[in-house]
Amino acid sequence: MAPSRFSLLTLLRQAFSGPPDLSAHWRSPAPGPAYDVVIIGAGGHGLATAFHLAAEHGIRRVAVLEKGWLGGGNTGRNTTIVRSNYLMAESAALYEHALRLWEGLSQALNYNVMYSPRGVMMLAHNVHDIAVLKRHIYANRLAGIDNEWLSPAEAKAFCPPLNLAGGMRYPVLGAALQRRGGTARHDAVAWGYARAASALGVDIIQNCEVTAIDRDRAGAVSGVETTRGAIAARKIGVVAAGHTSVVMALAGLRMPLESYPLQALVSEPVKPVFPCVVMSNTIHAYISQSDKGELVIGAGTDAYVSYSQTGGLHIATHTLDAICELFPMFRRLRMLRNWGGIVDVTPDRSPIIGLTPVPGLFVNCGWGTGGFKATPGSGQVFAHTIATGAPHPINAPFSLDRFRCGRLIDEAAAAAVAH
Amino acid sequence: MRAAFRMPAGGRIARGETLSFRFDGRIYTGHPGDTLASALLAHGVHLLGRSFKYHRPRGVLAAGSEEPNALVEIDRGGGRRTPNLRATEVALYDGLVARSQNRAPALSFDLGRINDFFAPLLSAGFYYKTFMWPRRAWRMLYEPLIRRAAGLGRAPEAPDPDRYANRFGHCDVLIVGGGPAGLMAALAASAGEARVVLVDEQAACGGSLLDETTATIAGQPAPVWLAETLATLNARATVRLLRCATAFGYYAENFIAIAERVTEHLADPDPGLPRERLWQMRAREVVLATGATERPLVFPGNDRPGVMLAGAARTYLNRYAVRPGRRAVIVTACDSAYQAASDLAAAGVEVALIADLRDTLPAVASDLAARGIRVAAGMTVLGTQGGLRVRSVAVAPARGGASVRLACDLVLMSGGWTPAIHLFSQSRGQVRFAADLGAFIPDRSVQRERSAGACRGLLDLAETLADGARAGAAAARAAGFPVPDLPRPAVAGAITPAGFHLGLCPRAAATRAFVDFQNDVTAKDIARAAQEGFHAIEHVKRYTTTGMATDQGKTSNLNALALVAAATGRAIPEVGLTSFRPPYTPVTFGTLAGLSRGALFDPVRTTPIHPWAEARGAVFEDVGAWRRARYFPRSDEDMHAAIARECRATREALGLLDASTLGKIEVVGPDAAEFLERFYVNALRKLGIGRCRYGLALGENGFVRDDGVIGRLAPDRFHVTTTTGGATATLDRMEDYLQTEWPDLHVWLTSTTEHWAVLAVQGPQARAALAPLITDIDLAPAAFPPMSVRVGHILGVATRLFRVSFTGELGFEINVPADYAGAVWEAVAARVAACGGAVYGTEAMHVLRAEKGYAIIGQETDGTVTPGDLGLDWTIGKGKTDFIGKRALALPDLRRPGRKQLVGLLTTDPALVLEEGAQIIAGPNPSPGSTALGHVTSAYPSATLGRSIALGLVAAGRQRLGARLYAQTPGGVAEVDLVSPVFFDPAGRRIDG
């Protein structure tokens, strides 16, 4: 049952003295009739939740149900940026918790997720940006999170492609750098969690769409109906990203979420040319280079809500306007692929992780454009919430009822521009 | 160098002109009409590149945009270096400089080749299983090594000097693909009045007809028919032919994106021309005639230079008059390879064998046998041998038996043809698997689109032509243009490409049997991935990287699907299809960005006073899209000295600020007062005519979004100002509420930000300075009290004059039409100078208002701040039943004691100016992870007060007044005392002058 351990030695042995052990990374069982916990959505967050339920809470009768293929939603569509330099104390605590888990994730899962702390640099283009970034740096420093101010020359030294030529429309006046930030290989995160969870007994059931959420007479959840039959469970965790509203509607809950297409694109692969991650909130661009050599570029969301995984061309072109302005030497590179995902956005742009008004039903959603980086932490605190029936101190502020009491955690707020 | 493989006649090249070019430093020649690939093949050069992972030598597989191997760098000099271009698409020009990629030190001797010997170790997904220990080694050791080995070409290092253009277009019928189906569609669609656009990715229209030498259409040789058809289309004014133009994306509502290469093929382009042009075309009806792509066979060593698609060989022979080798072996499962064999034999290439994988030979085989060419059925291919070029190929009976090694320098293969359904799929059309073709074809259209010809599986030339005519006529009619049916042209002498083979060849080993050539994915990798539990095709793709190279799997995807199906015991349709995403072929970033660069990237907004400020040496800052004068230094002044002088002058005499960037909205209509009453927290319904009020606008969440001044000019007319940065958002929000929440209100909104220039005249001398300039407004305190507005004239120019102050001094804001602002400004500035005042910029404006404790929305607030937090509860109209955000203000957390409140902060060291954004903490030595009490929102040196001042938001700040706290500094912490945010003139006496 336990898969063999991945290591260089094993691999060498397998490579040159067959026959290799090529057992499946995860089992593909038929759905069982009942589980202690059913997780809806086999993305990174859902799989991480299942892993932590089994590994930390001893709850191994867990099924992760996936409408399509595991890791096929935003886990496999994002721009793979990992960082924790958030402004609000609650957010910083959540993302820093995740970042600490990232640092040992490959070893914890025995799967190389290629966490690469190559540094995330945020650019300041005007006086207002400087104040906003310095506020982040001061707040992070107080919270014990690394984030430092770089002069334009220091920023250029850290990221040589940066354009400091005079007369730029958006000059680089400085940057905030989180050195521990970086990237990870998104697919490997889903596969690593799936492999580790499956080894602990978690059933990952793909091509299994949930069509109804069953309730008992007291109103508590009792199971789900799926395209592959009914499954009983007293605890259900919904981790369905852009389609969370649709799934929660099955339980009669209306969520404070709006779903938007978010686009990303890659260039053709080139030799290493871009050493870190650069983000510019002012001109809406972020960029890094994958290990394969592609420049990975994130765009903004479309202006209108939609469940379509393609966005308008003008969103992608506008992002490339900005990238070419910041890095004019990349103008001759070519866009290889442009795709979209569906992001679920809350009114305060922070996630919802916790209990719902329906007993036994838990939800983890609303990550908007930034969920990937939180994957390990989100899974761990959500597993704690499901296992104990109460939120972990880290996700307690991210409750659904904050929209009723007004205790919002507004990250986007800090970027507000006005004079 | 002599082009030994160029035939003495034939082809579509201009032999009269010889072009010279360099590849890896060596000089070669070619002719106009050549591609880089055809010109190199004419010299017998097949080795063009190295593969991504194993650095295996690679040649030319195909002849078009599907080419996975022959990627080169083209360097036009002066920063015009482009990596990863397909030699099969690069049009030759004189002086072209090309270099191979991904090799060191040389293409023929590449040290990276060592990877090939470690292939067993580097199988698909190897990196997920190792490089994990020790923990830091991934980042420090393994990743840099892998990154250096990966990547293809080198990114350019210099800014791209070329220009790119952008055009928007509309048409009635857009036809994608200028092959036989597309041309017939264009002929049919343009028979009436419809505006027709035909887009083709190649330099010449014709598609497969460009390779045709034997077929006749309507009784004419195919080349003649093609020339006449193009002449007909060119003569029609309603037809536009776009060549070298790739339709790369199909978006909603028949919106097609097209990348046109304008100068790439020219040696010395006119500098007035853009390099490329992006067309964004909206078409009433679309005809997709995108053709089909030939598939390789999968067998060991199918990637050696000299192994080529049969159809590509035919292209090089017929279109470019190039013999791709001397002695060929053809392995095929499709009849079209017989046409290639026939043409090669006729051109003097020895065809050693046609090995057909099928048990039954097609009828055409007997024709070739009759010409003395060996043809064998029921065969398979076990592998090739050779170093930098194929030397021999091993073929054997498919059902067992001894293999034979045949010497050759050319192996041609055909696994059948894959319809190009990329754009159809992007349009969200539904596809189905056609078992008789072994490929997916369009099934159900979702947009106003129809597929025609080979891209919907019709591979027979006669069928294709007829289908194109049908689709073109149907599209024109659907767009509302009656056109007749075209007669179906008779076709003779063409071979219909029947037959296919998918997946590994029988008996062939899976090792080094390449599926995705560029990414080095073998049949073995795919089988292993399936074994390791990767069954979804998207998982296989991502785990093995098949189909993820720069060709996006055009030649490989179906073989990969078939291999997954075989490995998992499923039928191909059950395995599914990966998504087709734009672009169809890679598109230059510059083309997508277009003209949007430099000053046009995001146009700078300037006020009518800008030239005056520039002439006076003002230092500017960007504020949103605006460029504003920050301060006006005199000759020997630094920033601080200039600001201190501007502040002192304003407090002591007079200051003049260009406040034109303030957002302005004219709110008009019988319900205007009711509308503003709901939009702002203030009581505005009964605001008197000629009166102003400070307005605070909240979001639904109860937090401050914007502020401004609302002046009533008439019962149904208001002049509303917003913050500079919030102008657009506020107007948008107003429109949103009017259109979606309160459509019953009769209110009209007009942005007047650009219409009115605003001159803020502030200081004790303000009235005296303005009095001589204004004759029809009584400026006397009793006649014109604070917070009122008058309409009149200044220097004869119509003005709306506000008595408002953002400095705490006696103040007026003069609104004049922007066209007159320069002249009025000059006159007012002269009066200001005469009264001992100064012009000041945004920085002094910030200091002056901070001395008075006036919050700036967006600086003191960050979207989490209520009116109460700012001490502005007094602005909320008493007894108002509703306004945006009212309900939220009643939420428990918004009424919670201990919320962060606006306070003043005085450092114990009066010379220390805090940094904005510094956190406020209770003690001098915070432990890591402790939370802040608040933060510094504004901090300045104040000349008026002779010390630094700061504003901040601090938890329960108003209760803490008098307390000593700490603020972070770059080096540590500083002591601060909490005080009232009003540092200057707390009684507010100065406002009356």
Contacts between the chains, C-beta under 8 A, distances in Angstrom:
chain1	res1	chain2	res2	distance
A	6	B	128	7.4
A	6	B	129	3.8
A	6	B	130	6.5
A	6	B	132	7.6
A	7	B	129	7.5
A	7	B	130	6.2
A	7	B	132	7.6
A	7	B	133	7.4
A	8	B	130	4.3
A	8	B	131	7.3
A	8	B	133	7.8
A	10	B	129	7.6
A	11	B	121	6.5
A	11	B	126	6.5
A	11	B	129	5.6
A	11	B	130	5.2
A	12	B	121	6.7
A	15	B	120	4.1
A	15	B	121	4.2
A	15	B	123	7.4
A	16	B	120	6.0
A	16	B	121	7.6
A	20	B	528	7.9
A	22	B	528	5.6
A	22	B	531	4.3
A	22	B	532	5.3
A	23	B	532	7.2
A	23	B	533	7.9
A	24	B	531	7.3
A	24	B	532	5.8
A	24	B	533	2.9
A	25	B	532	5.5
A	25	B	533	4.7
A	25	B	534	7.4
A	26	B	533	5.7
A	27	B	533	7.8
A	28	B	533	6.7
A	28	B	535	7.2
A	68	B	536	7.7
A	69	B	536	3.6
A	69	B	538	5.5
A	69	B	539	5.9
A	70	B	539	7.9
A	71	B	539	7.9
A	72	B	536	7.5
A	72	B	538	6.0
A	76	B	538	7.5
A	76	B	542	6.9
A	89	B	931	5.0
A	89	B	932	7.5
A	103	B	135	7.5
A	104	B	135	6.8
A	106	B	132	4.6
A	106	B	135	7.7
A	106	B	138	7.0
A	107	B	132	6.0
A	107	B	133	7.4
A	107	B	135	6.2
A	110	B	132	7.4
A	111	B	128	5.9
A	111	B	129	7.6
A	111	B	132	7.9
A	112	B	127	6.1
A	112	B	128	5.1
A	112	B	129	6.8
A	112	B	130	6.7
A	112	B	131	5.5
A	112	B	132	5.0
A	112	B	138	6.9
A	114	B	127	7.2
A	114	B	138	6.5
A	114	B	143	7.1
A	115	B	138	7.2
A	115	B	139	7.9
A	116	B	138	6.9
A	116	B	139	5.5
A	116	B	143	5.7
A	117	B	139	5.9
A	118	B	139	7.1
A	125	B	622	7.0
A	126	B	621	6.5
A	126	B	622	4.3
A	126	B	623	7.1
A	127	B	621	5.4
A	127	B	622	7.8
A	128	B	623	7.3
A	128	B	858	7.6
A	128	B	859	7.7
A	131	B	859	7.5
A	131	B	916	4.1
A	131	B	917	5.3
A	132	B	917	7.1
A	133	B	917	7.7
A	134	B	915	5.6
A	134	B	916	6.6
A	134	B	917	3.8
A	134	B	918	7.5
A	135	B	916	7.1
A	135	B	917	3.0
A	135	B	918	7.9
A	135	B	935	6.0
A	136	B	917	7.4
A	137	B	917	7.3
A	138	B	915	7.5
A	138	B	917	5.3
A	138	B	918	5.0
A	138	B	919	4.8
A	138	B	935	7.1
A	138	B	968	4.9
A	139	B	917	7.9
A	139	B	919	5.7
A	139	B	932	6.6
A	139	B	935	7.2
A	141	B	968	7.1
A	142	B	919	5.0
A	142	B	921	6.9
A	142	B	926	5.9
A	142	B	928	7.9
A	142	B	930	6.3
A	142	B	931	7.5
A	142	B	932	5.7
A	142	B	968	6.9
A	143	B	928	7.4
A	143	B	929	5.8
A	143	B	930	7.8
A	143	B	931	7.6
A	144	B	928	3.3
A	144	B	929	4.8
A	163	B	159	7.8
A	167	B	598	8.0
A	169	B	598	6.6
A	169	B	599	6.7
A	169	B	601	5.0
A	169	B	602	5.7
A	169	B	604	7.1
A	170	B	601	7.9
A	170	B	602	7.4
A	170	B	622	7.7
A	182	B	139	7.8
A	185	B	128	7.7
A	187	B	542	4.8
A	187	B	543	7.6
A	188	B	128	5.3
A	191	B	128	6.9
A	191	B	543	7.8
A	192	B	128	7.5
A	206	B	536	7.0
A	267	B	589	7.2
A	268	B	83	7.3
A	268	B	84	4.6
A	268	B	152	6.7
A	268	B	153	7.8
A	268	B	550	4.9
A	268	B	586	5.5
A	269	B	52	7.6
A	269	B	84	7.7
A	269	B	150	6.7
A	269	B	151	5.0
A	269	B	152	5.0
A	269	B	550	7.3
A	270	B	83	5.8
A	270	B	84	7.3
A	270	B	151	5.1
A	270	B	152	6.4
A	270	B	153	5.7
A	270	B	154	6.2
A	270	B	155	4.2
A	271	B	148	7.3
A	271	B	151	3.9
A	271	B	152	7.6
A	271	B	153	7.2
A	271	B	154	5.1
A	271	B	155	7.0
A	272	B	144	7.9
A	272	B	147	4.7
A	272	B	148	6.1
A	272	B	151	6.4
A	273	B	154	7.7
A	273	B	155	4.2
A	283	B	602	7.3
A	289	B	147	7.9
A	291	B	143	6.3
A	291	B	146	5.5
A	291	B	147	5.3
A	291	B	150	6.2
A	292	B	150	5.2
A	292	B	151	7.4
A	292	B	545	7.6
A	293	B	147	7.3
A	293	B	150	5.0
A	293	B	151	3.1
A	293	B	152	6.6
A	308	B	252	7.9
A	310	B	251	7.2
A	310	B	252	7.9
A	310	B	426	7.7
A	310	B	581	7.9
A	312	B	251	6.7
A	312	B	252	7.7
A	313	B	249	6.1
A	313	B	251	5.7
A	313	B	255	7.3
A	313	B	257	5.4
A	313	B	280	7.0
A	313	B	582	7.8
A	316	B	592	6.8
A	317	B	278	7.8
A	317	B	592	4.6
A	317	B	593	6.5
A	317	B	594	7.2
A	317	B	596	7.8
A	318	B	596	7.9
A	320	B	589	5.0
A	320	B	592	4.6
A	320	B	593	4.8
A	321	B	593	4.6
A	321	B	594	7.9
A	321	B	596	4.1
A	321	B	597	7.4
A	321	B	601	5.8
A	322	B	601	7.7
A	323	B	589	6.8
A	323	B	593	7.9
A	324	B	589	5.6
A	324	B	590	6.4
A	324	B	593	4.5
A	324	B	597	6.5
A	325	B	593	7.9
A	325	B	596	7.9
A	325	B	597	6.2
A	325	B	598	7.7
A	325	B	601	4.8
A	328	B	159	3.6
A	328	B	160	6.3
A	328	B	597	7.7
A	329	B	79	7.7
A	329	B	155	6.9
A	329	B	156	5.0
A	329	B	157	5.8
A	329	B	158	5.9
A	329	B	159	5.5
A	329	B	160	6.9
A	330	B	155	6.7
A	330	B	156	7.4
A	330	B	589	5.9
A	331	B	156	7.9
A	331	B	159	7.2
A	331	B	160	3.7
A	331	B	162	7.7
A	331	B	164	8.0
A	331	B	588	7.4
A	331	B	589	5.4
A	331	B	590	3.9
A	331	B	593	7.0
A	332	B	80	7.3
A	332	B	81	7.1
A	332	B	82	4.9
A	332	B	156	5.1
A	332	B	160	4.9
A	332	B	162	7.6
A	332	B	588	6.3
A	332	B	589	7.3
A	332	B	590	6.3
A	333	B	83	7.7
A	333	B	155	6.2
A	333	B	156	7.4
A	333	B	588	7.5
A	333	B	589	5.4
A	334	B	84	7.0
A	334	B	586	3.6
A	334	B	587	5.9
A	334	B	588	5.2
A	334	B	589	6.8
A	335	B	583	6.0
A	335	B	586	6.2
A	335	B	587	5.0
A	335	B	588	7.7
A	335	B	589	6.3
A	335	B	592	6.4
A	336	B	550	5.9
A	336	B	552	7.2
A	336	B	583	7.7
A	336	B	586	5.2
A	337	B	552	6.8
A	337	B	581	5.3
A	337	B	582	7.8
A	337	B	583	7.6
A	338	B	249	7.7
A	338	B	581	6.1
A	338	B	582	5.2
A	338	B	583	6.8
A	339	B	579	7.5
A	339	B	581	5.0
A	347	B	701	6.6
A	348	B	701	7.6
A	402	B	893	7.9
A	404	B	891	7.4
A	405	B	891	5.8
A	405	B	892	4.9
A	405	B	893	4.9
A	406	B	701	7.3
A	406	B	702	6.7
A	406	B	888	6.2
A	406	B	891	3.2
A	406	B	892	6.6
A	406	B	893	3.8
A	406	B	894	4.7
A	407	B	893	4.1
A	408	B	701	6.3
A	408	B	864	6.8
A	408	B	893	7.9
A	410	B	703	7.7
A	410	B	862	7.6
A	410	B	863	5.1
A	410	B	864	5.1
A	412	B	863	6.9
A	413	B	703	7.7
A	413	B	862	4.4
A	413	B	863	2.9
A	413	B	864	5.2
A	414	B	862	5.2
A	414	B	863	7.7
A	416	B	858	5.0
A	416	B	861	7.3
A	416	B	862	5.7
A	416	B	863	5.1
A	417	B	624	5.7
A	417	B	725	4.4
A	417	B	858	5.8
A	418	B	624	7.9
A	418	B	706	6.9
A	418	B	723	4.2
A	418	B	724	6.9
A	418	B	725	3.4
A	418	B	726	4.4
A	418	B	856	7.3
A	418	B	857	5.0
A	418	B	858	2.9
A	418	B	859	7.6
A	419	B	623	5.0
A	419	B	624	7.5
A	419	B	723	6.2
A	419	B	724	4.9
A	419	B	725	5.4
A	419	B	842	7.2
A	419	B	856	6.1
A	419	B	858	6.3
A	419	B	859	7.0
